[in-house]
């Protein structure tokens, strides 16, 4: 798919989803028709599926090429897991900062969706549909301009804006950068889906479990950890709380930076085990065909629509 058609896809995606969220759903509520939250969320994925089919047909290319369904080796799978673990501290740090600055719209999601729906949307729908759209169609389409860095940044920015709120926009944009680098190195949308799935799994299952083990419902250390922690805590009681926070922040930042640094070598390993192949044509071979234009007017319109939505939501709240 050409960069121009990619921009058109993103614009139509933005218009379609916003039309449903800001026109169709409010009209249904005014008509005393209250659709179930699961049905509402499912309708968004249904729209994305329809757009996949339409734009793949229009592109005239094979679906596997448009979406990036390429084979990957078992070693690339395990390296992707390692890449996920190494980059997670950085994503957690950014997510924590964004949560401090802005309200988290996902804080009460458990009240709106049943547990089974949360599992399906978090571990199946989000990794599959979002990766197909933003790393499959959008990144690969923009990548045909030959401008790798610009394609990574623009696809990541579009992915962040797609989430429609400031809190998620910040850390999902970083997630989009990591996933696009993984796509560039491995050339397979399967690896990007695995990465997205692992991120959701650690954030939704592993991290809450660790916090639950450390702290009980009253906010105190659990019995399992209270005894060994008693003496250090008493010693630290005399130290300024601000200093403790600064030290902890420095440790978290250090772990995040080290993780990102090591992830670069993992990406090189993924590219090597995948055969060291360049899955995308070089810049020179694409320059004559697409005139090296990575961004188009439709893509800019899609960006502007999402920016307006996020600003409007922020102002209203």
C-alpha atoms as one frame of an Amber mdcrd trajectory, in Angstrom:
protein
   0.000   0.000   0.000   1.398   3.404  -0.974   2.028   6.154   1.621  -0.879
   8.153   0.149  -3.315   5.241   0.459  -1.973   4.651   3.956  -2.825   8.248
   4.863  -6.299   7.741   3.423  -6.734   4.607   5.544  -5.791   6.475   8.711
  -8.140   9.366   7.919 -11.072   7.061   7.160 -10.305   5.063  10.318 -10.403
   8.241  12.422 -13.624   9.509  10.827 -15.375   6.129  11.083 -14.538   5.473
  14.724 -15.322   9.040  15.789 -18.635   8.958  13.926 -19.660   5.876  15.871
 -18.430   7.163  19.241 -19.678  10.759  18.974 -22.751  10.438  16.739 -24.198
   6.922  16.630 -23.832   6.055  20.321 -25.235   9.391  21.623 -28.203   9.081
  19.239 -28.895   5.590  20.566 -28.819   6.860  24.141 -31.192   9.704  23.288
 -33.527   7.132  21.780 -33.419   5.158  25.058 -31.459   2.404  23.363 -28.552
   1.591  25.631 -26.194  -0.780  23.826 -24.089  -3.054  25.971 -20.471  -1.914
  26.511 -19.180  -5.130  24.996 -21.278  -4.603  21.871 -20.086  -1.006  21.604
 -16.422  -1.981  21.833 -16.930  -4.898  19.453 -18.475  -2.571  16.886 -15.224
  -0.585  16.763 -13.223  -3.707  15.965 -15.855  -4.615  13.386 -15.314  -1.264
  11.671 -11.563  -1.823  11.663 -12.040  -5.255  10.099 -14.221  -3.790   7.350
 -11.603  -1.119   6.620  -8.873  -3.776   6.439 -10.826  -5.664   3.788 -11.710
  -2.541   1.760  -8.230  -1.025   1.676  -6.478  -4.330   0.999  -8.809  -4.812
  -1.958  -8.147  -1.261  -3.182  -4.387  -1.673  -2.826  -4.376  -4.610  -5.238
  -1.660  -6.308  -3.173  -1.650  -9.617  -1.397  -3.134  -9.397   2.128  -0.055
 -11.068   3.589   2.153  -8.306   2.184  -0.115  -5.427   3.200  -0.513  -6.713
   6.763   2.979  -8.172   7.194   2.108 -11.834   7.734   5.608 -13.245   7.305
   7.186 -16.288   8.911   9.392 -15.957  11.964  11.811 -18.339  13.621  11.433
 -19.783  17.099  14.553 -17.953  18.249  12.982 -14.674  17.098   9.967 -15.493
  19.267  12.098 -15.861  22.412  14.112 -12.760  21.551  10.829 -10.866  21.232
   9.921 -11.963  24.759  13.299 -10.688  25.960  12.773  -7.430  24.057   9.385
  -7.048  25.750  10.865  -7.524  29.231  13.732  -5.108  28.570  11.541  -2.296
  27.267   8.761  -2.695  29.829  10.472  -0.639  32.605  10.731   2.355  30.262
   7.079   2.045  29.298   6.095   1.697  32.960   8.072   4.818  33.850   6.409
   6.850  31.110   2.973   5.446  31.992   3.508   6.305  35.660   4.430   9.888
  34.839   1.460  10.285  32.495  -0.875   8.872  35.161   0.423  11.444  37.636
  -0.180  14.266  35.188  -3.542  13.188  33.786  -6.498  11.083  34.909  -6.540
   7.461  33.789  -9.700   6.565  31.802  -9.006   2.854  32.328  -9.264   3.048
  36.126 -12.926   2.051  36.119 -12.945  -0.190  33.044 -13.618  -3.238  35.233
 -16.990  -1.778  36.157 -18.067  -1.476  32.518 -16.930  -4.821  31.108 -17.317
  -8.371  32.399 -14.115 -10.238  33.190 -14.292 -12.470  30.094 -14.689  -9.439
  27.828 -11.681  -7.739  29.414  -9.579 -10.854  28.749 -10.655 -11.011  25.099
 -10.253  -7.301  24.408  -6.923  -7.021  26.250  -5.144 -10.175  25.113  -6.728
 -10.850  21.710  -8.463  -7.887  20.090  -6.040  -5.117  21.063  -2.818  -6.922
  20.043  -4.327  -8.250  16.811  -6.419  -5.377  15.453  -4.223  -2.509  16.615
  -1.036  -4.112  15.314  -2.639  -4.930  11.969  -3.711  -1.296  11.626  -0.665
   0.575  12.901   2.311  -1.709  12.269   0.788  -3.733   9.453  -0.925  -1.171
   7.240   0.252   2.242   8.490   3.929   1.612   9.310   4.539  -0.615   6.298
   2.673   1.794   4.030   4.645   4.810   5.230   7.819   2.706   5.122   7.478
   2.486   1.355   8.578   6.123   1.207  12.035   4.884   2.184  12.112   7.134
   5.251  12.469   4.653   8.090  12.759   7.033  11.056   9.861   9.200   9.897
   7.692   6.136   9.295   8.410   4.827  12.796   7.672   8.149  14.477   4.537
   8.952  12.464   3.019   5.489  12.886   3.766   5.640  16.627   2.229   9.107
  16.927  -0.881   7.920  15.084  -1.073   4.907  17.409  -0.878   7.114  20.493
  -3.509   9.557  19.249  -5.776   6.639  18.332  -6.302   5.917  22.046  -8.086
   9.239  22.422  -6.771  10.461  25.785  -3.609  12.104  27.076  -2.698   9.381
  29.569  -2.659   6.527  27.083  -1.436   8.698  24.206   1.941   9.286  25.867
   2.972   5.745  26.746   1.296   4.045  23.770   3.272   6.327  21.458   6.465
   4.968  23.033   5.028   1.462  22.745   4.384   2.190  19.067   8.018   3.204
  18.552   9.299  -0.022  20.090   6.810  -2.134  18.112   7.750  -0.395  14.843
  11.459  -1.029  15.481  10.579  -4.672  16.122   8.627  -4.765  12.866  11.567
  -3.219  11.033  13.987  -5.756  12.479  11.876  -8.900  12.205   9.631  -8.033
   9.283   6.692  -9.978  10.732   3.456  -8.612  12.183   3.335 -11.736  14.355
   6.287 -10.466  16.385   4.598  -7.086  16.900   1.431  -8.840  18.071   3.421
 -10.985  20.508   5.161  -7.881  21.843   1.856  -6.061  22.330   0.333  -9.114
  24.015   3.242  -9.463  26.440   3.062  -5.764  27.328  -0.642  -6.089  28.123
  -0.061  -9.311  30.069   2.702  -7.846  32.251   0.733  -4.666  32.871  -2.584
  -6.380  33.545  -1.506  -9.559  35.346   2.142  -9.701  36.429   2.591  -6.173
  37.758  -0.695  -6.100  39.753   0.146  -9.535  41.198   3.551  -8.318  42.390
   2.011  -5.228  43.985  -0.643  -7.392  45.613   2.032  -9.633  47.081   3.956
  -6.668  48.425   1.024  -4.772  49.842  -2.253  -5.828  51.376  -5.563  -4.004
  50.954  -4.678  -1.629  53.778  -1.622  -0.366  51.941   0.820  -2.063  54.363
   3.420  -4.676  53.596   1.974  -8.169  53.550   2.911 -10.641  56.292   5.182
 -12.472  53.883   7.347  -9.390  53.386   6.767  -7.439  56.607   9.368  -9.170
  58.802  12.420  -8.834  56.537  11.375  -5.294  55.636  10.844  -4.136  59.231
  14.431  -3.230  60.051  15.219  -1.422  56.764  11.999   0.547  57.047  12.814
   1.647  60.594  16.272   2.747  59.491  14.888   4.669  56.546  12.328   6.375
  58.758  14.889   9.013  59.687  15.669   9.787  56.035  13.758  12.454  54.229
  10.817  11.094  52.235  11.860  13.240  49.316  15.318  11.693  49.252  13.826
   8.217  49.250  11.613   9.088  46.312  14.552  10.585  44.436  16.657   7.477
  44.994  13.825   5.188  43.872  13.213   7.353  40.828  16.910   7.259  39.948
  16.897   3.453  40.210  13.796   3.153  38.025  15.243   5.519  35.439  18.541
   3.609  35.481  16.779   0.276  34.936  14.653   1.780  32.154  17.655   3.277
  30.352  19.669   0.080  30.680  16.730  -1.957  29.392  16.338   0.223  26.305
  20.112   0.101  25.689  20.174  -3.706  25.837  17.047  -3.941  23.679  19.014
  -2.488  20.775  21.249  -5.570  20.760  18.183  -7.802  20.973  16.765  -6.116
  17.866  20.019  -6.803  16.054  19.739 -10.413  17.157  16.189 -10.639  15.840
  17.253  -9.271  12.471  20.136 -11.741  12.362  18.058 -14.834  13.190  15.458
 -13.741  10.682  18.168 -14.080   8.080  19.482 -10.532   8.177  17.106  -9.737
   5.360  15.834  -6.302   4.521  12.089  -6.897   4.350  11.470  -3.534   2.716
  12.880  -1.975  -0.472  15.668   0.551  -0.074  15.155   4.284  -0.173  16.702
   4.735  -3.618  14.473   2.146  -5.265  11.375   3.822  -3.832  12.323   7.433
  -4.504  11.315   7.439  -8.143   7.984   5.692  -7.537   6.720   7.616  -4.497
   8.877  10.759  -4.683   9.956  10.066  -1.087   6.784  11.589   0.419   6.112
   9.885   3.709   3.178  12.036   4.771   0.043  13.021   2.877  -2.842  15.436
   3.365  -5.279  12.660   4.439  -2.777  11.522   7.075  -2.486  15.077   8.417
  -6.282  15.342   8.542  -6.447  12.113  10.562  -3.846  13.474  12.995  -5.748
  16.753  13.360  -9.034  14.941  14.026  -7.534  12.923  16.862  -5.772  15.965
  18.313  -9.085  17.866  18.337 -10.791  14.923  20.030  -8.160  14.668  22.761
  -8.175  18.430  23.386 -11.973  18.476  23.532 -12.076  15.604  26.036  -9.387
  17.257  28.165 -11.223  20.582  28.214 -14.601  18.996  29.010 -13.196  16.950
  31.904
